[in-house]
């Protein structure tokens, strides 16, 4: 069975920080939204060789650029077999239960019908009967001017089951989390 990790790059980073992240994450495939093509074009000649590009674009809009794409995401989806072929048929049935693909993503749908992915079920932190979104905490941490990247995980806790852990070595960040949010 093949696996993949979806690594997102924070668009608030500078071009140099994004270049560093792409080259050091050792990604084989980069999915790029057409809105960010100009940014990628500026650094592409310094991206490590061997990266494949898959274009994500809004329906009907053409992407003007000088980059060469290995595929367009929508085309890959259209050509894909809707049945997931796993070696374990029970896992495949569970994955496609009720005719829907159960990805483990947590999302909301707003009044206009837009879907907003909030987090992954396996990434939320269950703390004292509450579900804490790791993505929301990461967004909050990234609001601090001294933070360029953030990753939040739950650590075991006897009282709370799990809890997010912060960097206690940084007094400024500790102070930020000491006050009510």
Order of alpha helices (4+ residues) and beta strands (2+ residues): alpha-beta-alpha-beta-beta-alpha-alpha-beta-beta-beta-beta-alpha-beta-beta-alpha
